[in-house]
């Protein structure tokens, strides 16, 4: 399945660059050869189909080699962000029951003691690119593997990360339908700066590019100058990112106005894109940031490939190939056009699990739809607008408060650059609204409460406003609500 997908691209485009990192260029033929050789190394360690393997590697050819070698052997790949620290590694190693870690020399040296303290039997395999005197076979039985292939973890912005279990067949189908939706081809040059250990970078960057025979340019982390240099020098055609990245690029005074004649598609996912960032980026770089929508459980679900005029800049667009999106009211009936309700995704590739039901299973509707937990509406043309997240609603004395609505009001103040609204509890167990704000010096709590007065109902106005230099974020740049949802002392 996934190995066959890589082999097909290597057969069709053997000399085409597959992955270009700062250190080296790897063609499709070289990538396939290295995957075969590394698979032999794994077999020599007595690894076989069904064995879980943690992969802790940055964006680059070594990550791709590790993942596709796991796919070839039918092992379960568990990609983790290289920035994770000891307590995070302990959680994921214990949760996955993995006894093998594939990583680089630097990470191995840093975490070897921690890994062995968690599990003394855990073996550490270093550097998938160095397979001296090892020649692998191109034969693979991976197309016949029907078991679990990938453990991915949700970002955990609202609590402990969930384990999502994916199969090769679903991931291969997702890659194909997403590549078709975006019209990806061998002529495309895709920039991968979002972590490939995350579902967004894994599916939308790595798998979609390999499926299409495109060239993937990888950066290990986000650096505004390096990103801009890569966009220009490598003539990037497709740039997936997150709102935080586009905000930094648009607001950086060191980056002047630029044109990117080859850049045909820039899209954002992971969190809502605010209008200020959309307009600033387009004004500065003369290309719109289009919004994409999906989840770890379902993969890509929608992307705006059409107009960004008027209010459509805020739309995540229409559903991708072979995916259907419906809006369902709380009474279980379909919502009318423009009516807000639960966003439900219908896709044959939605994550499946075996054994104990997971939260993903529990979120399935009777007819196979996946309730995302998001609220949204569809316009007459089928464009999806995500308006909030139901599970994040704040219950203030029986009144439901949408944090996105309050954040929108706060960010209309010219002195506010970012805001995050959460629910927190008083000492008596009553929930109220709290805002964390990044703003210019001099603004006070009373100033912002006065600003909100008359624009939203009094019960929606934050009772507490906390000022910070920056908002807490996950490794992907998504705002981390769980880090600020703590009840006040007393």
C-alpha positions, 0 to 999 in steps of 0.5 A: 500500500504505502510502500507500493505507492512509493515504489510506483513513484520511484518506477515512474520518476526514478531521477526526480528529487523526492526529498530535498533537505538543507543537507542533501537531495534524495531522488525517488530511486535513492529513497526507495533503495534506502527504505529497502536497506533500512527494512533489512536492518529492522528485520535483523533486529527481529522486528516484524509485522505488528511490532510498534516502533516509535519514530523520533526524527525531524523533517527530512529523508530519514523520517520518510525512510523510517516510516516507509520501512515500517510500512514495508514490514507491516510494523506500527509507526508511532511518530513523535515530535523531536522537541518532546521532553522526558515526561512526554516521552514517558507518556507516549512510550508507555501508552504505545507499548513500543520497545523500539525507538528509531531516532538520530544520534543527537536525540539518542544521546539526549534521551537514551537514559530516559528511554531505558529508565522507562523500559530497559528492554527498549532498543534504540536504532540510530540513523536510518540513512546509514545502512552500510553494506546492506542491500534490501529487496524490493519485494514487499508483502505490505499490500496484504497487511490489514492490521494497524499501521500508525498511532497518531496522537491528537494535539491535546489542546483541551486535555490529554492527547488521544491515541488515533489508530490508522491503517495503511489502506486509509492513509494511501487512499487519503494521500491519493484523494488529497493529491487529486483535490490539490492537482499535485503533480511531479512539477510541484515543489512542496515546502514541509515546515510543519512537523511530519510527526504531526498528522498534518505534515504526515498526510498533507505534506509527506504522503500526498507529495510522494503519491503525486511524485512531487518534490518535498523541500523539508525544514526541521523547524520554522525560521522566518528568514529560512522559509522566505529564502526557500520559497524564493530560491527553490521556487516553491509551488505549494506551502502548507502552514499554520496561522502562527507562521503566516502571522509571523511572516506577515508582521516581520519588519525585516521582510519587505514586500515580495512576489512569488510567481511560482507559488500557486497554493498557500493554505493554513490548518490547525487553527482558525486564521484571523482576518488581520493575518489573512489581509496582512499576508496577502497585502505583503506577499500578493498571494491569499492564504486559503484555509484547510480543515481536517482532523487526525481521525479523518485526515483532510476533509475540506479546503478552499480552492476557490474564491477568497473574496468577501466573507469567503476568506474565512471559509475552509471551502468544499469537501475534498474528493470522496468526503462528505460534510454535513451540518447536524442540529442538536435534535439530530436533523440536518441543518438548513443552509446557513444554520449553525450545527455540529460538523459531521464528516463522512469518509471511508478513511476515518480512523478505526480501532480494534478492541476497547472503543476509543473516543473516535469510535464513540464520536461516530454517528449511527450512519458512520459520520464522525462528529468533530466537536466543531460547530459550523455552517454550510452556505448555498454553494457548499462552502464550510464555515467553522464557527466554534467548538462545542466542547469549548463552550463556557457555561455561565449560569446556564448561558453558553458562551462561544470563546471564538465570539469573545476573542473576535471582539477583543481582537478588534481592539487596535491594541490587542494582537492576540487573545485566548478565551477559556472557561475557568471555575471559581472557588464555589465551582461556578464557571466564568469567562477568562481571557488571556491577552497579548497587547501593547503596553498601557492597556488595562483590564478595565479598558478591555472590559469597557471595550466589550461592554455593549458589544456582547452580553454582559455574561460573555464579558471576561471576569478576569483578563490576564496579560502575557507576552505570548500565548502558550502553543503546541509544537505545531503552533496551535494555541494550547487552551489546556495550559490556561484552564486552571481555576484561580487560587481561593 
